[in-house]
Every structure is written in C-alpha cells, then in structure tokens.
Amino acid sequence: MEINSIGIVGCGLMGAGIAQVALEAGFEVTAKEIDQPSLDRGLARIQAQWDKAVAKGKRTPDEIAGFRARMQGTLQWTALADCELVIEAVPELLELKLRTFKELDRCLAPSTVLCSNTSSISITSLIAGLGPDRHPFTAGLHFFNPVPAMPLVEIIRTVLSSADTVQALQAFVARIGKTPVLAPDSPGFIVNRLLVPFILDAIRCREQQLATTADLDAGMKLGCGHPMGPLHLSDFIGLDTIANVAEVMFEAFGEPRFKAPSLLKQLVAAGRLGRKSGSGFYRWEGELRLEPVAL
Ligand SMILES: NC(=O)c1ccc[n+]([C@@H]2O[C@H](COP(=O)([O-])OP(=O)(O)OC[C@H]3O[C@@H](n4cnc5c(N)ncnc54)[C@H](O)[C@@H]3O)[C@@H](O)[C@H]2O)c1
C-alpha cells in the first residue's frame, strides 16, 4: 500500500499545515474546502509560511514553485477520487464529520486510506455508518498545532483498522519527518486526554479570578518550563475547538474536569475564538500576540 497523493478536507489551521508538510515532503496534495473564500484563506495561509521561509533564506523561490505545482485546491468531492490517503480536518463537530465521512465514502476508491485529524472523537464512531469494506482502510491521524513545527503524530488504530493501513500511515508519517505514536481509540487519545483537563482547569482558574491572564501564563511558562502558558495556548488552538473537544470528552467520561467552563462558552458565543478571530484571552494582530483582554 504505497501513498503518493494526499487529499485534505478542510484547509483551516490544521488542514493547511498538513498540506504544507505533505507538499514539502514530495506528495501530490488536493485540498477541499467548503467555499472559495475559505479555500483562498487556506492557500494564502500556506503561501505566507513559504514567503517567510524564503525571506529567512530557508527555502528558494524555485523550491516553493515546485511545491505549488503539486498542490490543487478544490470545492468538489470528486477531485479527491484519485487520492491514496484522505485526511479529514473539518471543525470538531460530530454531525459535520459524519456527513464528511459519508461523502468521502461515496467518492473515494475502495482502497483509499481514510483518516480523521479529530482531537477527541472516537474514530470507530465516525466510521460506524460506512460499509464494512471501508473499515480496514480507516484510522485516526492526529497532528499537532502548528503542524510544520510539531514533531508528533498520533496514529489511532481502531479494532477495525488493518495492519497494512497502520503500516502505510507509519511510513507516511516518517516520510513527512515526524514521529508516530500508536494511540488507542479512546476520546482524546493520549495527548488530549492529559492536556485538555489541564487547559480547562487553567480557564476555570481565570474564571475564578485566581490570577490575571498574564500571571497565570507566566506561572506555567516560567515556573514549569512550558513553551507557552495555557491561556496563550488556548488562543493558539482556538477556543471553539477547545469547547467542542471538551463537550465530546465530557460526554464520553462524565468527569467534571472535562466540562467546558462557563467563561470558555461565553468567549466562544461572543465570537472571541483566539488568534484566528483577533481576540480571545489576548488580542492578536495576525500571528502577533498583543496584550491580554480585560475579563
Ligand atoms: N486547532 C488545533 O490546535 C487542533 C490540533 C489538532 C487537531 N485539531 C482538529 O483538527 C480539525 C480541524 O481543526 P482546525 O483548528 O483546523 O479548524 P479550522 O476551523 O481552522 O478549520 C476547519 C476548516 O474546515 C472547513 N470546512 C468546514 N466544512 C467543510 C466541508 N464540508 N468541506 C470542506 N471543508 C470544510 C472550514 O471552512 C475551515 O476552513 C478538528 O477536528 C480539530 O479538533 C485541531
């Protein structure tokens, strides 16, 4: 089972990052979006990374032209038909992912490997509605943000994933220069099972006025050696994504530590989603983090 062409559904924060690393590793990439403005934003996000790499002398314009020549953006499901691996990276909403998997099942060749980049939803629940012939070719492929910089990928092997599928994914992850770990098909897998309650606790502490946003983040950054504080990290991930992940994990485990704090829900309802919307716990100007927002 050799993989050379990759399809990506959803070219947002994660999909664009996955497309970028796959192109840089020599794969053909087709990215499917929901409408033209979203597709343009996704492609511009990738181009902005390449412009920075050229400005820093890490890449040449010729290399970038070579990457771009292997990239196709589309709004059509059928454009994914010839891909050997398709990675779904639409928002963390069960109904949307189920619909996406149904569409993909209809348009992909029977032996295409079909994966989700979900942060928390059980892969088995996503594939339950698909025909049994598809099941061996499915798994989870969970990247970390920002994709070009983070070396880990969790491969989620369900009881239905075939050994060939897992092996093909391990080879794919190695070819893009990342380290795979095998994770169980349990909500949140390995990393988010530990990380999400920590982030939610930090938001609860902020809600209870334990400390200011800046002091809370400085505490964990300087006191524990974290690369960024948990509220900064929340803005980076996207507060809507965290709220959706919390909902899935709370429903799965029923433990209060997985419950989304009211402050998180309020910020999401107000459209303050973190870096991607220009404000969350901090104000943002593009990728530049500015001062904390008064809460
Ligand atoms: N943000 C993170 O730090 C992070 C980390 C790991 C995994 N994830 C997971 O990755 C997935 C995507 O998260 P994100 O942060 O990239 O979200 P995002 O909102 O930045 O991007 C999602 C993209 O999907 C597109 N989309 C929606 N419906 C679509 C459809 N039917 N067809 C094609 N495109 C469609 C949207 O237009 C959007 O561009 C989620 O499952 C999330 O849990 C996120």
The ligand as a MOL file (V3000), in Angstrom:
LIG
                    3D

  0  0  0     0  0            999 V3000
M  V30 BEGIN CTAB
M  V30 COUNTS 44 48 0 0 0
M  V30 BEGIN ATOM
M  V30 1 N -6.6310 23.7100 16.3820 0
M  V30 2 C -5.8090 22.8070 16.8840 0
M  V30 3 O -4.8720 23.1240 17.6240 0
M  V30 4 C -6.0040 21.3510 16.5280 0
M  V30 5 C -4.9800 20.4340 16.8330 0
M  V30 6 C -5.1440 19.0840 16.4610 0
M  V30 7 C -6.3120 18.6770 15.8400 0
M  V30 8 N -7.3070 19.5950 15.5850 0 CHG=1
M  V30 9 C -8.5310 19.1090 14.9240 0
M  V30 10 O -8.4300 19.3890 13.5370 0
M  V30 11 C -9.7460 19.6310 12.9980 0
M  V30 12 C -9.7740 20.9850 12.3260 0
M  V30 13 O -9.4480 21.9600 13.2880 0
M  V30 14 P -8.8770 23.4060 12.8510 0
M  V30 15 O -8.3360 24.0180 14.0840 0
M  V30 16 O -8.0400 23.2860 11.6270 0 CHG=-1
M  V30 17 O -10.2700 24.1300 12.4690 0
M  V30 18 P -10.4860 25.3950 11.4980 0
M  V30 19 O -11.7970 25.9550 11.8730 0
M  V30 20 O -9.2800 26.2710 11.4830 0
M  V30 21 O -10.5690 24.7100 10.0280 0
M  V30 22 C -11.6230 23.8870 9.6040 0
M  V30 23 C -11.8270 24.1230 8.1110 0
M  V30 24 O -12.7670 23.1700 7.6160 0
M  V30 25 C -13.5290 23.8160 6.6010 0
M  V30 26 N -14.7640 23.0500 6.3480 0
M  V30 27 C -15.9050 23.0080 7.0640 0
M  V30 28 N -16.7920 22.1700 6.4760 0
M  V30 29 C -16.1970 21.6740 5.3460 0
M  V30 30 C -16.5890 20.7790 4.3090 0
M  V30 31 N -17.7890 20.2060 4.3090 0
M  V30 32 N -15.7130 20.5180 3.3010 0
M  V30 33 C -14.5040 21.0800 3.2970 0
M  V30 34 N -14.0600 21.9470 4.2540 0
M  V30 35 C -14.9040 22.2430 5.2630 0
M  V30 36 C -13.7650 25.2110 7.1540 0
M  V30 37 O -14.0990 26.1230 6.1150 0
M  V30 38 C -12.3980 25.5110 7.7900 0
M  V30 39 O -11.5210 26.1770 6.8900 0
M  V30 40 C -10.7130 19.4970 14.1820 0
M  V30 41 O -11.2000 18.1970 14.2280 0
M  V30 42 C -9.8040 19.7830 15.3810 0
M  V30 43 O -10.2940 19.2060 16.5700 0
M  V30 44 C -7.1650 20.9130 15.8930 0
M  V30 END ATOM
M  V30 BEGIN BOND
M  V30 1 1 1 2
M  V30 2 2 2 3
M  V30 3 1 2 4
M  V30 4 1 4 5
M  V30 5 2 4 44
M  V30 6 2 5 6
M  V30 7 1 6 7
M  V30 8 2 7 8
M  V30 9 1 8 9
M  V30 10 1 8 44
M  V30 11 1 9 10
M  V30 12 1 9 42
M  V30 13 1 10 11
M  V30 14 1 11 12
M  V30 15 1 11 40
M  V30 16 1 12 13
M  V30 17 1 13 14
M  V30 18 2 14 15
M  V30 19 1 14 16
M  V30 20 1 14 17
M  V30 21 1 17 18
M  V30 22 2 18 19
M  V30 23 1 18 20
M  V30 24 1 18 21
M  V30 25 1 21 22
M  V30 26 1 22 23
M  V30 27 1 23 24
M  V30 28 1 23 38
M  V30 29 1 24 25
M  V30 30 1 25 26
M  V30 31 1 25 36
M  V30 32 1 26 27
M  V30 33 1 26 35
M  V30 34 2 27 28
M  V30 35 1 28 29
M  V30 36 1 29 30
M  V30 37 2 29 35
M  V30 38 1 30 31
M  V30 39 2 30 32
M  V30 40 1 32 33
M  V30 41 2 33 34
M  V30 42 1 34 35
M  V30 43 1 36 37
M  V30 44 1 36 38
M  V30 45 1 38 39
M  V30 46 1 40 41
M  V30 47 1 40 42
M  V30 48 1 42 43
M  V30 END BOND
M  V30 END CTAB
M  END
